[in-house]
Amino acid sequence: MRIGILGTGNVGRALGGAWSAAGHEVVLGSRKPDETAARGGNVPVVSTQAAVASADVVVNATPGTASLDLLTSLGAPALAGKVLLDVAVGFTDDGGLSHPGESLGEELQRAFPDTRVVKSLCTLDRLVMIAPESLEGPSTVFLSGDDPTAKDTVRRLLHDLGWSPDSVLDLGGIATARGQEHFSLLFIPVAQAIGSYRFGLQVVKLSDDVTESYEQAQAAAESAS
Ligand SMILES: NC(=O)c1ccc[n+]([C@@H]2O[C@H](COP(=O)([O-])OP(=O)(O)OC[C@H]3O[C@@H](n4cnc5c(N)ncnc54)[C@H](OP(=O)(O)O)[C@@H]3O)[C@@H](O)[C@H]2O)c1
């Protein structure tokens, strides 16, 4: 797959290196490619325009407070028809969310209706994104997006980072990106409590037997009252 990653920061470089090693054709898109060329390592650094132009999948790895302006400057036609994998979260200076009542993912989908936005990976530290097999136990990674085929494309890219099919949980449409982005309000205190940003999170269901017997007991109590 041809992947254009916007941002030459921590996340862009980690994902770029991992997908390149998995055999994808990857470039990093930078606002100042002449100054950031060395950041890419084996992954070429090009302009943001060139990164988008050559890509089947564009990855937004920029600060969530700057993403809309950057993508708008590239223009909706340049992004039309592409999958936009959005891993960004917007933070205010005081550590709050820049999209407290909704999500950046929804804002991007509204701004670029002809682009298929998928939110994923933003609940994880960059090293966990690319090395899930190194966690001490299984972890869940989430998907949010309105277009099923775009989500399938992202599933394949997650697989190439090491995420097994049963670790990927499709939450539904792009509105569910709120939950992923707002998870950062819990992510940071958890990281502070355990002394590391490098942890996973697994969704674990209560056994059906326990749920059923609890519901039967409750129904019996209600009918007796
Ligand atoms: N770090 C993590 O582990 C992690 C985990 C989950 C989610 N995220 C989210 O992923 C996104 C990227 O995180 P990161 O840690 O890679 O951030 P970072 O190290 O600060 O890198 C962001 C990159 O975005 C580009 N950029 C474009 N417009 C920008 C602007 N106005 N101001 C600053 N940089 C701009 C820059 O690349 P050029 O200078 O080359 O243009 C910059 O290097 C953020 O939204 C973050 O919340 C991060």
PDBQT file of the ligand as one rigid body, heavy atoms in Angstrom, charges set to zero:
ROOT
HETATM    1  N1  LIG A 301       3.190  10.217  21.092  1.00  0.00    +0.000 N 
HETATM    2  C1  LIG A 301       2.327   9.218  21.244  1.00  0.00    +0.000 C 
HETATM    3  O1  LIG A 301       2.707   8.145  21.711  1.00  0.00    +0.000 OA
HETATM    4  C2  LIG A 301       0.889   9.405  20.813  1.00  0.00    +0.000 A 
HETATM    5  C3  LIG A 301      -0.025   8.407  21.106  1.00  0.00    +0.000 A 
HETATM    6  C4  LIG A 301      -1.332   8.511  20.647  1.00  0.00    +0.000 A 
HETATM    7  C5  LIG A 301      -1.717   9.619  19.910  1.00  0.00    +0.000 A 
HETATM    8  N2  LIG A 301      -0.819  10.612  19.658  1.00  0.00    +0.000 N 
HETATM    9  C6  LIG A 301      -1.252  11.758  18.845  1.00  0.00    +0.000 C 
HETATM   10  O2  LIG A 301      -0.586  11.665  17.587  1.00  0.00    +0.000 OA
HETATM   11  C7  LIG A 301      -0.274  12.968  17.087  1.00  0.00    +0.000 C 
HETATM   12  C8  LIG A 301       1.229  13.070  16.842  1.00  0.00    +0.000 C 
HETATM   13  O3  LIG A 301       1.890  12.867  18.068  1.00  0.00    +0.000 OA
HETATM   14  P1  LIG A 301       3.494  12.977  18.153  1.00  0.00    +0.000 P 
HETATM   15  O4  LIG A 301       3.852  12.518  19.489  1.00  0.00    +0.000 OA
HETATM   16  O5  LIG A 301       4.101  12.356  16.967  1.00  0.00    +0.000 OA
HETATM   17  O6  LIG A 301       3.672  14.557  18.069  1.00  0.00    +0.000 OA
HETATM   18  P2  LIG A 301       5.019  15.343  17.708  1.00  0.00    +0.000 P 
HETATM   19  O7  LIG A 301       6.200  14.517  18.056  1.00  0.00    +0.000 OA
HETATM   20  O8  LIG A 301       4.864  16.694  18.290  1.00  0.00    +0.000 OA
HETATM   21  O9  LIG A 301       4.970  15.452  16.104  1.00  0.00    +0.000 OA
HETATM   22  C9  LIG A 301       3.924  16.092  15.415  1.00  0.00    +0.000 C 
HETATM   23  C10 LIG A 301       4.415  16.435  14.025  1.00  0.00    +0.000 C 
HETATM   24  O10 LIG A 301       3.347  17.070  13.324  1.00  0.00    +0.000 OA
HETATM   25  C11 LIG A 301       3.865  17.982  12.360  1.00  0.00    +0.000 C 
HETATM   26  N3  LIG A 301       3.086  19.231  12.445  1.00  0.00    +0.000 N 
HETATM   27  C12 LIG A 301       2.199  19.666  11.499  1.00  0.00    +0.000 A 
HETATM   28  N4  LIG A 301       1.638  20.822  11.868  1.00  0.00    +0.000 NA
HETATM   29  C13 LIG A 301       2.178  21.158  13.059  1.00  0.00    +0.000 A 
HETATM   30  C14 LIG A 301       2.017  22.276  13.938  1.00  0.00    +0.000 A 
HETATM   31  N5  LIG A 301       1.182  23.290  13.662  1.00  0.00    +0.000 N 
HETATM   32  N6  LIG A 301       2.721  22.272  15.089  1.00  0.00    +0.000 NA
HETATM   33  C15 LIG A 301       3.567  21.270  15.382  1.00  0.00    +0.000 A 
HETATM   34  N7  LIG A 301       3.790  20.191  14.581  1.00  0.00    +0.000 NA
HETATM   35  C16 LIG A 301       3.092  20.144  13.424  1.00  0.00    +0.000 A 
HETATM   36  C17 LIG A 301       5.348  18.188  12.679  1.00  0.00    +0.000 C 
HETATM   37  O11 LIG A 301       6.090  17.593  11.627  1.00  0.00    +0.000 OA
HETATM   38  P3  LIG A 301       6.800  18.574  10.535  1.00  0.00    +0.000 P 
HETATM   39  O12 LIG A 301       7.511  19.633  11.343  1.00  0.00    +0.000 OA
HETATM   40  O13 LIG A 301       7.734  17.687   9.819  1.00  0.00    +0.000 OA
HETATM   41  O14 LIG A 301       5.697  19.133   9.676  1.00  0.00    +0.000 OA
HETATM   42  C18 LIG A 301       5.556  17.440  13.993  1.00  0.00    +0.000 C 
HETATM   43  O15 LIG A 301       6.801  16.799  14.048  1.00  0.00    +0.000 OA
HETATM   44  C19 LIG A 301      -0.786  13.955  18.136  1.00  0.00    +0.000 C 
HETATM   45  O16 LIG A 301      -2.062  14.391  17.760  1.00  0.00    +0.000 OA
HETATM   46  C20 LIG A 301      -0.864  13.111  19.405  1.00  0.00    +0.000 C 
HETATM   47  O17 LIG A 301      -1.840  13.595  20.308  1.00  0.00    +0.000 OA
HETATM   48  C21 LIG A 301       0.466  10.543  20.098  1.00  0.00    +0.000 A 
ENDROOT
TORSDOF 0
